[in-house]
Structures are given as C-alpha cells and as structure tokens.
Amino acid sequence: MDWKKELKPLIAIISVFLLFFFLPVGSARFDNAVMESLHLAKWYAQEHVLLCLVPAFFIAGAIAVFISQNSVMKYLGAKANKALAYGVAAFSGTILAVCSCTILPLFAGIYKMGAGLGPACAFLYSGPAINILAIILTARILGFELGIARALGAIVFSIVIGLAMHLIYRKEESDKAISQAMLPEPEVTRPLWQNAAFFLIMVAILVFANWGNPKTSEGLFAAVFESKWIITSVFAALFAFMLPDFVKNKEESNQWLSVTWGFAKQIMPLLLFGVLISGLLLGRPGNEGVIPSAWITMLVGDNSILSNFVASFVGAFMYFATLTEVPILQGLIGSGMAKGPALALLLAGPALSLPNMLVIRSVMGTQKTVIFVSLVILMATLTGYVYGTFF
C-alpha cells in the first residue's frame, strides 16, 4: 500500500471523526446556532431563490447565448477602452440593485464570455455595492455624510479593485487580449437594439420583482414599492411578447436552457452550503450564532485600525440581503459602533459574503478570489479609518 497516496484520505477521516467527537451538541449556544443556520437557509430559499437567483440564472444564460463574444470583448474585454470598460462595470450597480449572491451568475456569464479580469471584478463588486436605494436609505437613516461616503467609496472601490486585479494579472490579461484579437468576427443574427431591449426587460423584471420596502410611505421609492407587481407584470408581458423571437431557433433555445442549468448546478450548492455556515457562525440579524454579537460590538467601538479591520472582515463573511445592512448598522451604531467601522462594514459587507466567496472561487480560482477579497477588506479598513478620523 502506498501510504503517501492514502495520507490525505486518512487525515480527512480523522478530521471528520474529531469534529463529530467534540461536537458541542447540547450546548445552548451551539444548538441555537444550528437552528439559526436552518432559519437563514429557509429564509434565503423563500426570499431569494425564486425571485432573485432564478431570473439571474436565465439572464446569465442569455448573456452566454444571445450576446456575441465580440460584443462583450468590445466593451469589457481585455483590449477594450479602459475608461469605457470600467465606467460600464462600475455604474452597473445603480441599474441592477442586487445582492452579493444574485450578482454571481451575471459575473460568471460575462467572465466566461471573455470580459477582462479587471472590468469583471469591478462589475462583481459594484453590482451589490452601488445600490441606489440602499445608498439613499443609508443617507436618510444613518446620516447624509455616511450615505455620500458609501456612494463615493463604492464607485471608487470598484474601479480601484478592478485595476488592481488587472495589474496583478497583467501578463495573463495580455495573453488573453492577444488570443481575443485572433478570434473571427461573429455572425450577427439580431440587431443590437433587439438584444438590448430583451436584456433590459429581463433586468427590469429582476429589479422590480425584488424592489425593497423603503420603510416610508412617501417619495418615489415608496410609490414604486406600492406598484412593484404592476410594473413587474408590464415588463413580464413585454418579455412574453419578445420571447418568441429568441426561442424560434431550437438550437439556441436548448443552448439557453443548458447554459442556465449549468450556472444553477455550479452555483446553487455552494450558495446553500455558504448560507448554512454563515448562519451557524453569525446567525441572522437580531439573532446570534456561535460568535456572540457582543464580541463584535466590543471590537468596533472605536476608530482604530483593528476596529475597522474587524468590521470589514466580519462584514465580508456575513450575508446581507439587499437593504438589510441599513437596519443592522442602525442597531450596531446604537450599541456603540463607531462611524469608521460602520462605513467599513457598509463597503465590505453587501459586496461579499461567505456563499459569494465560494462561488467566486469556482469561477476564477482560489488565488484570484483570495486577492479580490483581501483587496476589498483592506480598502474598506483604510477607508473606514480615514472617514472615522475626520467624522
């Protein structure tokens, strides 16, 4: 027997044995944390899978099938005009208004279609971070200066992180640009306006079906929330009207379903596992997991580098549904959280989560994922510290 080959399975078996041997079943905190993980997974399934992820999977599949690779490369590819590529990627969040998990199929779609690493990472960060409704709520509930700081920070972050990823992997990106330049010009089957209208309608369905309650009865966002299903129905009718033009080709329609299913297979198991672990460790808003919330509050009560780092790090691993970060921050600030760590959490939290990281790793590898997450945490830490120093 070759014991060198059997060493990894042996370590795995021993590790699993020790995990179950010392499992603190019966401890009130652990038992509660297990229930929190299940509650979070149930809530996630009820609130985010059907209305968020399923439409996002179909949009991602449609990107891969109906948008030519040349079009993606023209605006987001390794050889694309940098100002245009990063501008499109950085401001996409104001249109999408999605959470850190819903952005994943869209990111995977454009990345696999040939988008440059830098613009793809800028898009990945900006999608959940630059949510116009969340930024307005932040300004109204947590303070105008914090709302402005969040908006500016998120836009700058997406561009800086994208450029940093591009520079770190510039040799790889240069090779990609050369290979993309050698690709033949694809055949155009539909006019640009038709593709653009089809995708805008699908994105509109995704956005309005998930329009969050602004917790106020006045203003434009409240009016949209009251009419969200009427607006969604209108766009759904437009989608049904345009759909026959996109599925009349049996090969294309089968490919659309196949690619959509491929994204679902790749992403859903990792998301579910990540949500369970996140709930176990950190619980839900207002409910504790294994890690006591008092520890977090105690560590972020001043504006030190450590406090900002803790806020960024914990925020990066927590799962925030769209808009939930605002009431969570309101409670933490009320419990003594300093303004610098509050901004750090706002910049790192909504854009990342443990489920999000697991899926990113499956798309672009462990090394790139570690660097991307580290850049977000580092920049959030420094920005929070600078903000807290002046405010």
C-alpha positions in Angstrom: 0.0 0.0 0.0 1.3 3.5 -0.9 0.8 5.4 2.4 1.7 8.7 0.7 -1.4 8.4 -1.5 -3.5 7.4 1.4 -2.4 10.2 3.7 -5.0 12.7 2.6 -7.9 10.3 3.0 -6.6 9.3 6.4 -6.3 13.0 7.5 -9.8 13.7 6.2 -11.3 10.7 8.1 -9.5 11.7 11.3 -10.6 15.3 11.0 -14.3 14.4 10.4 -14.1 11.9 13.4 -12.6 14.6 15.7 -15.2 17.1 14.5 -18.1 14.9 15.5 -16.4 13.6 18.6 -16.0 17.1 20.1 -19.2 18.5 18.6 -20.8 20.6 21.4 -24.3 19.2 20.9 -26.4 20.1 23.9 -24.7 23.5 24.4 -27.5 26.2 24.2 -25.4 28.5 22.0 -24.4 25.7 19.6 -27.9 24.3 19.4 -29.3 27.8 18.8 -26.6 28.4 16.1 -27.7 25.2 14.3 -31.3 26.4 14.3 -30.1 29.9 13.1 -28.3 28.3 10.1 -31.5 26.4 9.2 -33.7 29.5 9.7 -31.3 31.5 7.5 -31.3 28.8 4.8 -35.1 28.6 4.8 -35.4 32.4 4.6 -32.9 32.5 1.8 -34.8 29.9 -0.1 -38.1 31.7 0.3 -37.0 35.2 -0.3 -34.1 34.9 -2.8 -34.1 31.8 -4.9 -37.3 32.2 -7.0 -37.3 36.0 -7.4 -33.6 36.7 -7.4 -31.5 33.7 -8.4 -33.7 32.0 -11.0 -34.1 35.2 -13.1 -30.4 35.9 -12.7 -29.5 32.4 -13.9 -31.7 32.9 -17.0 -30.1 36.3 -17.7 -26.6 34.9 -17.3 -27.6 32.0 -19.7 -29.0 34.5 -22.2 -25.8 36.6 -22.0 -23.8 33.5 -23.0 -26.1 32.5 -25.8 -27.6 35.7 -27.3 -24.8 38.2 -26.8 -21.8 37.7 -29.1 -18.5 37.2 -27.5 -17.2 40.1 -29.7 -19.8 42.4 -28.0 -18.6 41.5 -24.5 -15.0 41.9 -25.5 -15.7 45.3 -27.2 -17.0 46.9 -24.0 -15.5 44.7 -21.2 -12.7 42.6 -22.8 -9.0 42.7 -22.1 -8.4 45.1 -25.1 -11.5 47.3 -24.5 -11.1 51.0 -23.9 -10.3 51.1 -20.1 -12.4 54.2 -19.4 -15.5 52.7 -21.1 -15.0 49.2 -19.6 -14.6 50.4 -16.0 -17.3 53.0 -16.4 -19.8 50.4 -17.6 -18.8 48.0 -14.8 -18.6 50.5 -12.0 -22.0 52.1 -12.6 -23.9 48.8 -13.3 -25.0 48.5 -9.7 -27.2 51.6 -9.9 -29.3 49.6 -12.5 -29.1 46.1 -11.1 -29.6 46.7 -7.3 -28.9 43.0 -6.5 -27.3 41.2 -3.5 -23.9 39.6 -3.3 -25.3 36.2 -4.4 -27.6 37.4 -7.2 -24.7 39.1 -9.0 -22.8 35.8 -9.2 -24.5 34.2 -12.3 -24.2 37.6 -14.1 -20.5 37.9 -13.2 -19.8 34.2 -14.3 -21.6 34.9 -17.5 -19.6 37.9 -18.6 -16.3 36.5 -17.3 -16.7 33.2 -19.2 -17.7 35.2 -22.3 -14.3 36.9 -22.4 -14.6 40.0 -20.1 -11.3 41.3 -18.8 -10.5 40.3 -15.2 -10.4 44.0 -14.1 -13.8 45.0 -15.5 -15.3 41.7 -14.4 -14.1 42.3 -10.8 -15.3 45.9 -10.9 -18.7 44.6 -12.0 -18.7 41.9 -9.3 -18.1 44.5 -6.6 -20.3 47.3 -8.0 -23.4 45.1 -8.6 -24.4 44.7 -5.0 -22.4 47.7 -3.6 -23.8 50.6 -5.6 -27.4 50.1 -4.9 -29.1 53.5 -5.3 -32.0 52.7 -3.0 -29.7 51.3 -0.3 -27.4 54.4 -0.6 -30.4 56.8 -0.2 -31.7 54.8 2.8 -28.2 55.0 4.3 -28.2 58.7 3.9 -31.7 59.1 5.4 -31.4 56.7 8.3 -27.7 56.7 9.2 -26.7 60.2 8.1 -26.2 62.2 5.0 -22.4 62.1 5.2 -22.3 58.3 5.7 -24.6 57.9 2.6 -22.3 60.1 0.5 -19.2 58.3 1.7 -20.8 55.0 0.9 -21.7 56.0 -2.6 -18.3 57.5 -3.4 -16.4 54.7 -1.7 -18.3 52.0 -3.6 -17.7 53.6 -7.1 -14.0 54.3 -6.4 -13.6 50.8 -4.8 -15.0 49.0 -7.9 -12.6 50.9 -10.2 -9.5 50.6 -8.0 -10.1 46.9 -7.2 -10.7 46.1 -10.9 -7.5 48.0 -11.9 -5.5 46.3 -9.1 -6.7 42.8 -10.3 -5.8 43.7 -13.8 -2.3 44.9 -12.8 -1.6 41.9 -10.6 -2.5 39.5 -13.5 -1.4 41.8 -16.4 0.6 39.0 -18.1 -2.4 36.8 -18.1 -4.6 39.6 -19.3 -2.1 40.5 -22.0 -2.2 36.9 -23.3 -6.0 37.0 -23.2 -6.0 40.2 -25.3 -3.8 38.6 -27.9 -6.0 35.5 -28.1 -9.1 37.6 -28.3 -7.7 39.6 -31.2 -7.3 36.4 -33.2 -10.9 35.4 -32.9 -13.0 35.7 -36.1 -15.8 38.3 -36.3 -19.0 36.5 -35.1 -22.1 36.3 -37.3 -24.8 38.8 -36.2 -28.3 37.2 -36.0 -30.3 40.0 -34.4 -29.9 43.8 -34.4 -28.3 45.4 -31.4 -31.5 47.2 -30.3 -33.4 44.0 -30.1 -30.8 42.3 -27.9 -30.6 45.4 -25.7 -34.3 45.7 -25.3 -34.6 42.0 -24.4 -31.9 42.2 -21.7 -33.3 45.5 -20.3 -36.7 43.9 -19.9 -35.2 40.9 -18.1 -33.1 43.1 -15.8 -36.2 45.2 -15.1 -38.2 42.1 -14.1 -35.3 41.2 -11.7 -35.1 44.7 -10.2 -38.7 45.5 -9.7 -39.7 42.0 -8.5 -37.2 42.4 -5.7 -37.8 46.1 -5.0 -37.3 46.5 -1.3 -39.6 48.3 1.2 -38.1 51.8 1.8 -39.9 51.8 5.3 -41.5 55.1 4.5 -44.9 55.9 2.9 -43.6 59.0 1.0 -41.4 59.6 -2.0 -40.7 57.9 -5.3 -39.2 54.7 -3.9 -42.3 54.1 -1.7 -44.6 54.7 -4.8 -42.6 52.2 -6.8 -42.8 49.7 -4.0 -46.5 50.0 -3.8 -46.8 49.4 -7.5 -43.9 46.9 -7.9 -46.1 44.0 -9.1 -48.0 46.0 -11.6 -44.6 47.3 -13.0 -43.2 43.8 -13.0 -46.3 42.5 -14.8 -45.9 45.1 -17.5 -42.3 44.0 -18.1 -43.3 40.4 -17.9 -45.9 41.0 -20.7 -43.2 42.7 -22.8 -40.9 39.7 -22.2 -43.5 37.3 -23.3 -44.0 39.4 -26.5 -40.3 39.4 -27.4 -39.6 35.8 -26.3 -40.7 34.0 -29.5 -38.0 35.8 -31.5 -35.4 34.4 -29.2 -36.6 30.8 -28.9 -37.7 30.2 -32.5 -34.3 28.7 -33.2 -34.5 25.3 -31.4 -30.7 25.0 -31.1 -30.4 28.5 -29.4 -33.3 27.8 -27.0 -31.9 24.5 -26.0 -28.5 26.1 -25.5 -30.0 28.8 -23.4 -31.6 26.2 -21.1 -28.4 24.2 -21.0 -26.2 27.1 -20.0 -28.8 28.4 -17.4 -28.9 24.9 -15.9 -25.1 24.8 -15.9 -24.9 28.0 -13.9 -27.6 26.7 -11.4 -25.7 23.4 -10.9 -22.4 25.2 -10.3 -23.7 28.0 -8.0 -26.7 26.8 -6.0 -25.0 24.0 -3.9 -22.1 26.4 -3.0 -24.6 29.1 -2.0 -26.7 26.8 0.2 -23.6 25.5 1.9 -22.2 29.0 2.5 -25.6 30.3 3.8 -25.7 27.4 6.3 -22.1 28.1 7.6 -22.8 31.8 7.7 -25.9 31.3 9.8 -24.1 28.9 12.1 -21.3 31.3 12.8 -23.0 34.7 12.8 -26.8 34.0 13.0 -29.4 36.2 11.4 -30.0 39.9 12.0 -31.1 40.2 15.7 -30.2 36.5 16.4 -26.8 35.2 17.4 -24.8 32.3 16.0 -21.8 30.6 17.6 -20.0 34.0 17.6 -21.6 36.4 20.2 -22.7 39.7 18.7 -21.4 41.4 21.8 -17.9 40.4 20.8 -18.3 42.2 17.5 -19.8 45.3 19.1 -17.0 45.4 21.7 -14.3 45.2 18.9 -15.7 48.0 16.8 -16.5 50.7 19.4 -13.6 53.0 18.4 -11.9 54.1 15.2 -8.7 52.1 15.5 -7.3 50.2 12.5 -8.2 47.0 14.4 -11.8 48.1 14.8 -12.1 48.9 11.1 -10.5 45.6 10.1 -12.8 43.6 12.3 -15.8 45.4 10.8 -14.6 44.8 7.3 -13.6 41.2 7.9 -16.8 40.2 9.7 -18.9 42.1 7.2 -17.2 40.4 4.3 -18.2 36.9 5.6 -21.7 37.8 6.7 -24.6 37.5 4.2 -26.6 40.8 3.7 -29.8 40.7 1.7 -30.4 43.9 -0.3 -31.2 46.8 2.1 -30.8 44.7 5.3 -27.4 46.2 6.1 -29.0 49.6 6.9 -31.2 48.4 9.9 -28.3 46.1 11.0 -25.9 49.1 11.1 -28.5 51.2 12.8 -28.7 48.7 15.6 -24.9 48.4 15.8 -24.3 52.1 15.9 -27.0 52.4 18.6 -24.9 49.8 20.5 -21.8 51.9 20.3 -20.3 51.1 16.9 -18.0 53.9 15.7 -18.7 55.7 12.4 -15.4 54.5 10.7 -16.1 50.8 11.3 -19.8 51.4 10.2 -18.6 52.6 6.8 -16.0 49.8 6.6 -18.8 47.3 7.1 -21.0 49.0 4.5 -18.3 48.9 1.9 -17.3 45.3 2.5 -20.5 43.6 3.7 -23.1 44.0 0.9 -20.5 43.2 -1.8 -19.2 40.0 -0.2 -20.4 37.0 1.8 -19.1 33.5 2.5 -21.5 32.0 0.0 -20.4 34.6 -2.5 -16.7 33.7 -2.0 -17.2 30.0 -2.5 -18.8 30.6 -5.9 -16.2 33.2 -7.0 -13.6 30.6 -6.2 -15.3 28.1 -8.5 -15.3 30.7 -11.3 -11.9 32.3 -11.2 -9.8 30.1 -8.9 -8.6 30.2 -5.3 -5.7 32.7 -5.8 -7.7 35.3 -7.6 -10.6 35.0 -5.1 -8.2 35.4 -2.1 -6.6 38.5 -3.7 -10.0 40.0 -4.6 -11.5 39.5 -1.1 -8.3 40.8 0.5 -8.4 44.0 -1.6 -12.0 44.6 -0.5 -11.2 44.1 3.2 -8.0 46.2 3.0 -9.6 49.1 1.2 -12.7 49.0 3.4 -10.5 49.1 6.5 -8.4 52.0 5.3 -11.4 54.0 4.1 -13.3 53.4 7.3 -10.3 54.6 9.3 -9.8 57.8 7.2 -13.5 58.5 7.4 -13.7 57.9 11.1 -10.7 60.2 11.7 -12.5 63.2 10.0 -16.1 62.5 11.1 
